[in-house]
Amino acid sequence: MSEQRPKFFITTPIYYVNARPHIGHTYTTVVCDAIARRQRMMGCDTYFLTGTDEHGQKIERSAAASGKSPQEFTDHVSAEFRALWDRMGIGYDQFIRTTSPEHKRGVQAMFTLLKQRGYIYKGSYSGQYCVSDELYADDNTPGTLCPVCGRVTETVEEENYFFKLSEMAEPLLKLYEERPELIYPETRRNEVIAFVKGGLRDLSISRTTFSWGIPVPDDPAHVIYVWLDALCNYITAVGFGSADAADRARYERYWPADVHMIGKEIVRFHCVYWPAFLLAAGLPLPRRIVAHGWLLFEESKMSKSRGNVVRSETILEVLGADALRYFLFREVAFGQDGSFSFDALVQRFNSDLANGLGNLSSRVLAMIQRYFDGEIPGNDAPDANTNAESAIAALAGETIAEYHRLFEAFQFSRALETLWSLLSAVDKYIVETQPWTLAAKADGRARLAAILYTTAEALRILCALVHPVIPDSTAKIFTQLGLGDIARTDLRTLHWGELKPGTRLGKIEAVFPRKDKSAIERMQQMEEDRKSATEAAAANASPATPPPVPAALATPVVVAGNPTPGAACAITGATASAASIATPGTTPSGQRGAEAAPLITIDDFMKVDLRVGTVLTAEKVEKADKLLRLTVDIGTEVRQIVASIAKAYAPEKLIGRKVVIVANLAPRKLRGIESRGMIVAASLGDEGQPALASFLEEVPNGARLK
């Protein structure tokens, strides 16, 4: 009986389905995919898990806002994630959805186990909760900002089941000390230790104020806290909670995970809550939790709310998957934040792939085709080899060892840099030996054969090592080398001299055609077009033309909040489309009229997202006598807005008041406070005294003005 192969189990976080996938999601996924591909080439029985996180209050609200049921909403977005991964050739072994019956069964089994072991009790919770991150805030002061995303938290009062997290501080600190390799990089480990040393409070692990979740066993009025639900995917995916023998065997085979790959913003959940749950349940812990940094676009984290999301599909259509994969591995120092731009992407593509690997492949294969009729030449002729060939062979051996060491240490950029140093050495070797000059010499053929064998063998080793990072293009080069399926290469035994002379080349084609500036412009335009299409779809979701308003009832409108250049004019103009602005002069009410703004089209107006909200908190901004910091519930979320209305309204008079906000303005900081919208108000008198827009009828939060 053959010896069982070592197993390797790697996971991405499961992605929250509140929005479509972007390259931030792609970054995590391709890193896991490359690690999994390499482990397979190292002979491991590899299991690669990814999927989608589909429960929670935020999903329930987002589904309602889109006019769909939660299941319809999650079905649609989850399918988009899966379709993108399939298009990119991501080699996952399982795609889990937290709405699946198998996951529900496993989560309920985990809840029951924790309760049986005495770690769950029933109580009540009153405090602050971030719906966006499904996170309980440590500070229970109304208006507290979420420590993860910076949004304003909501006050929650409800009966809950609690997990005794406070009892887990000492076991967790002992774990971190005994297993320093558990959390990578070291900076994240230090953050986690400091957080736990600061003291842990018992954690609410159920909710009763919404229903979209997994019911608590024997108490269906409660649904299980979304993070307990989501974290359990790592064990439910491989059979935890199942009575089936095959599922139990799969769990015993693959759990614990060898690597949980996560973004740094969810370190607390994975490095504090998840180990605490597992320790309390008496279950094995993951071997390593690896946190990478953010992918920044114009120095800001990509997010739906900031409107700076870049879709992976744009890059796939113009450059292909390997260009994006290589950029993410080479350009970003893993564990740190990295910057993305289309310019940098194309520059890296041209320098490293088109001019680097692609050019080397084309030169070497073309010379073998031309001088040796498409067959790999031998290099065993007497006196054909020199110190130059020996130097390349030695460097290749050193590169193999160093590349493995760096890749294992998650130093992907340095690993690729090491490979490209070998590539540069081979390029230099070709220039110095000038093989094209030997073809015409009667005594030069043996020497020519040695040179071309050396370059072809170096190309083989380069492609085998980098294949997990850029699988499609290296597979094509391997086929052109006549070597078949590159994924079957055994990286454990990879060494110099395995290329067999006489191997016949395949059809030679360019793998990385060089891109010019038009590629950048095309991707930028595609992103603009996608953004416009999304805005248009949102605008067309409801009737576009508002009913006419008599001119005598029209009120000039200004905006108090976070003005950006041209914003006030745009909003005033938008109001002119909805209700005719009075002509300059004195209005029937005796107020000075505003100058008429330039006419705009209904399409321009529909770009402005005006929403109704209720003021939850209001306070003066320090050292700013005109500014108030408000938190406003707009139905789907709570916004923080800084408004220039302090001289007209006392903060306490605004609590509970209905207001209108401009919801789709880019965030801006005022006095160091991020403002995410504008409050709409009339401007009264020569000094422009603000008067908040309001309603005679009862209007629900989130209703759109049109």
Secondary structure, 3 states (H helix, E strand, C coil): CCCCCCEEEEECCCEECCCCCCHHHHHHHHHHHHHHHHHHHCCCEEEEEEEEECCCHHHHHHHHHCCCCHHHHHHHHHHHHHHHHHHCCCCCCEEEECCCHHHHHHHHHHHHHHHHCCCEEEEEEEEEEECCCCEECCCCCCCCECCCCCCECEEEEEEEEEECHHHHHHHHHHHHHHCCCCEECHHHHHHHHHHHHCCCCCEECEECCCCCCCEECCEEEEEECHHHHHHCHHHHCCCCCCCCHHHHHHHHHHCCCCEEEEEHHHHHHHHHHHHHHHHHHCCCCCCCEEEECCEEECCEECCCCCCCCCCHHHHHHHCCHHHHHHHHHHHCCCCCCEEECHHHHHHHHHHHHHHHHHHHHHHHHHHHHHHCCCECCCCCCCCCCCHHHHHHHHHHHHHHHHHHHHHHCCCHHHHHHHHHHHHHHHHHHHHHHCHHHCCCCCCCHHHHHHHHHHHHHHHHHHHHHHCCCCHHHHHHHHHHCCCCCHHHCCCCCCCCCCCCCCCECCCCCCCCCCCCHHHHHHHHHHHHHHHHHHHHHHHCCCCCCCCCCCHHHCCCEEEEECCCCCHHHHHHHHHHHHCCCCCCCECCCCCECCCCCCCCCHHHHHCCCEEEEEEEEEEECCCCCCCEEEEEECCCCEEEEEECCCCCCCHHHHCCCEEEEECCCCCEEECCEEECCEEEEEEECCCCEEEECCCCCCCCCCCEEC
